[in-house]
Amino acid sequence: MPGYADCSSLLRDVFLSVSGVNIGETTDGQIARLSAYQKPLSALQAGDILMQIEPGANHAALYIGNGQYIHASSSRGRVVVSTYYPTSSYWTCCYDAAAFCSSQQ
């Protein structure tokens, strides 16, 4: 699935298409809009947004279940499916975007 310049536009389009709700244009905007829907990684479910938050290096992905997530890989220039490792320290948090979108309707 080519055509996504960054992770935030991929997630914006996924949630806009499915729910009709814009979760934000940038990772910073998405973090701000979804802040009340933050949950611990231990409670991760399919449909949650994974966030890696570091100054100047934010990244976001959509957890799809079964230990996998999709994201726009700038190094590969396309959308890819990757493996989620619960013991990895890469991901900082996750957000329940489905709950956010439901509350906006």
C-alpha positions as YAML, in Angstrom:
chain: A
units: angstrom
residues:
- id: 1
  name: MET
  ca: [0.00, 0.00, 0.00]
- id: 2
  name: PRO
  ca: [2.16, 2.91, -1.23]
- id: 3
  name: GLY
  ca: [1.37, 6.60, -1.02]
- id: 4
  name: TYR
  ca: [1.68, 7.53, 2.62]
- id: 5
  name: ALA
  ca: [4.37, 10.03, 3.45]
- id: 6
  name: ASP
  ca: [4.03, 9.52, 7.17]
- id: 7
  name: CYS
  ca: [2.38, 7.51, 9.90]
- id: 8
  name: SER
  ca: [-0.01, 10.22, 11.08]
- id: 9
  name: SER
  ca: [-1.67, 10.64, 7.68]
- id: 10
  name: LEU
  ca: [-2.17, 6.87, 7.46]
- id: 11
  name: LEU
  ca: [-3.90, 6.76, 10.85]
- id: 12
  name: ARG
  ca: [-5.92, 9.91, 10.10]
- id: 13
  name: ASP
  ca: [-7.24, 8.35, 6.88]
- id: 14
  name: VAL
  ca: [-7.99, 4.96, 8.46]
- id: 15
  name: PHE
  ca: [-10.07, 6.46, 11.26]
- id: 16
  name: LEU
  ca: [-11.72, 9.05, 8.99]
- id: 17
  name: SER
  ca: [-12.74, 6.30, 6.57]
- id: 18
  name: VAL
  ca: [-14.06, 3.95, 9.26]
- id: 19
  name: SER
  ca: [-15.67, 6.40, 11.68]
- id: 20
  name: GLY
  ca: [-15.94, 9.73, 9.85]
- id: 21
  name: VAL
  ca: [-13.92, 11.33, 12.66]
- id: 22
  name: ASN
  ca: [-10.61, 13.11, 12.10]
- id: 23
  name: ILE
  ca: [-8.21, 12.12, 14.89]
- id: 24
  name: GLY
  ca: [-5.71, 14.83, 13.90]
- id: 25
  name: GLU
  ca: [-3.31, 15.71, 11.11]
- id: 26
  name: THR
  ca: [0.02, 15.12, 12.86]
- id: 27
  name: THR
  ca: [1.31, 12.79, 15.56]
- id: 28
  name: ASP
  ca: [1.45, 15.75, 17.96]
- id: 29
  name: GLY
  ca: [-2.16, 16.62, 17.11]
- id: 30
  name: GLN
  ca: [-3.25, 13.01, 17.50]
- id: 31
  name: ILE
  ca: [-1.54, 12.74, 20.87]
- id: 32
  name: ALA
  ca: [-3.31, 15.92, 22.04]
- id: 33
  name: ARG
  ca: [-6.75, 14.85, 20.76]
- id: 34
  name: LEU
  ca: [-6.50, 11.31, 22.13]
- id: 35
  name: SER
  ca: [-4.89, 12.16, 25.49]
- id: 36
  name: ALA
  ca: [-8.00, 11.29, 27.50]
- id: 37
  name: TYR
  ca: [-8.03, 7.86, 25.83]
- id: 38
  name: GLN
  ca: [-4.52, 6.82, 26.79]
- id: 39
  name: LYS
  ca: [-4.23, 3.35, 28.25]
- id: 40
  name: PRO
  ca: [-1.38, 1.10, 29.35]
- id: 41
  name: LEU
  ca: [0.31, -1.07, 26.76]
- id: 42
  name: SER
  ca: [-0.67, -4.09, 28.86]
- id: 43
  name: ALA
  ca: [-4.31, -3.39, 27.86]
- id: 44
  name: LEU
  ca: [-3.55, -3.17, 24.12]
- id: 45
  name: GLN
  ca: [-6.37, -4.31, 21.82]
- id: 46
  name: ALA
  ca: [-6.88, -4.42, 18.06]
- id: 47
  name: GLY
  ca: [-7.75, -0.92, 16.83]
- id: 48
  name: ASP
  ca: [-5.59, 0.88, 19.38]
- id: 49
  name: ILE
  ca: [-2.99, 3.38, 18.24]
- id: 50
  name: LEU
  ca: [0.56, 2.68, 19.36]
- id: 51
  name: MET
  ca: [2.73, 5.76, 19.93]
- id: 52
  name: GLN
  ca: [6.46, 6.15, 20.25]
- id: 53
  name: ILE
  ca: [6.89, 9.62, 21.72]
- id: 54
  name: GLU
  ca: [10.30, 11.27, 21.77]
- id: 55
  name: PRO
  ca: [11.26, 14.88, 21.07]
- id: 56
  name: GLY
  ca: [11.42, 15.21, 17.28]
- id: 57
  name: ALA
  ca: [10.96, 11.47, 16.66]
- id: 58
  name: ASN
  ca: [7.29, 10.58, 17.17]
- id: 59
  name: HIS
  ca: [5.91, 7.54, 15.40]
- id: 60
  name: ALA
  ca: [2.43, 6.02, 15.35]
- id: 61
  name: ALA
  ca: [0.97, 2.70, 14.27]
- id: 62
  name: LEU
  ca: [-2.31, 0.82, 14.38]
- id: 63
  name: TYR
  ca: [-2.35, -2.40, 16.37]
- id: 64
  name: ILE
  ca: [-4.30, -5.00, 14.37]
- id: 65
  name: GLY
  ca: [-4.14, -7.88, 16.86]
- id: 66
  name: ASN
  ca: [-2.29, -11.17, 16.95]
- id: 67
  name: GLY
  ca: [0.98, -9.42, 17.76]
- id: 68
  name: GLN
  ca: [0.97, -7.26, 14.63]
- id: 69
  name: TYR
  ca: [0.61, -3.59, 13.71]
- id: 70
  name: ILE
  ca: [0.50, -1.56, 10.51]
- id: 71
  name: HIS
  ca: [2.39, 1.66, 9.95]
- id: 72
  name: ALA
  ca: [3.78, 3.89, 7.23]
- id: 73
  name: SER
  ca: [7.47, 3.15, 7.02]
- id: 74
  name: SER
  ca: [9.40, 6.16, 5.75]
- id: 75
  name: SER
  ca: [12.51, 4.03, 5.23]
- id: 76
  name: ARG
  ca: [10.57, 1.56, 3.06]
- id: 77
  name: GLY
  ca: [8.31, 4.18, 1.47]
- id: 78
  name: ARG
  ca: [5.14, 2.18, 2.02]
- id: 79
  name: VAL
  ca: [2.70, 0.79, 4.55]
- id: 80
  name: VAL
  ca: [3.97, -2.37, 6.22]
- id: 81
  name: VAL
  ca: [2.82, -4.95, 8.76]
- id: 82
  name: SER
  ca: [5.29, -5.42, 11.60]
- id: 83
  name: THR
  ca: [5.48, -7.62, 14.69]
- id: 84
  name: TYR
  ca: [4.67, -6.12, 18.08]
- id: 85
  name: TYR
  ca: [6.96, -7.30, 20.87]
- id: 86
  name: PRO
  ca: [5.45, -6.64, 24.31]
- id: 87
  name: THR
  ca: [8.91, -6.70, 25.89]
- id: 88
  name: SER
  ca: [10.27, -4.01, 23.55]
- id: 89
  name: SER
  ca: [10.74, -0.53, 25.01]
- id: 90
  name: TYR
  ca: [10.13, 1.15, 21.63]
- id: 91
  name: TRP
  ca: [6.44, 1.94, 22.12]
- id: 92
  name: THR
  ca: [5.68, 4.51, 24.79]
- id: 93
  name: CYS
  ca: [1.90, 4.24, 25.07]
- id: 94
  name: CYS
  ca: [-1.30, 3.48, 23.27]
- id: 95
  name: TYR
  ca: [-4.64, 5.17, 22.77]
- id: 96
  name: ASP
  ca: [-8.13, 3.78, 22.29]
- id: 97
  name: ALA
  ca: [-9.01, 5.72, 19.14]
- id: 98
  name: ALA
  ca: [-12.17, 3.69, 18.60]
- id: 99
  name: ALA
  ca: [-13.54, 4.95, 21.92]
- id: 100
  name: PHE
  ca: [-12.51, 8.49, 20.99]
- id: 101
  name: CYS
  ca: [-14.26, 8.25, 17.63]
- id: 102
  name: SER
  ca: [-17.42, 6.81, 19.21]
- id: 103
  name: SER
  ca: [-17.56, 9.68, 21.69]
- id: 104
  name: GLN
  ca: [-17.31, 12.23, 18.85]
- id: 105
  name: GLN
  ca: [-20.37, 10.96, 16.99]
...
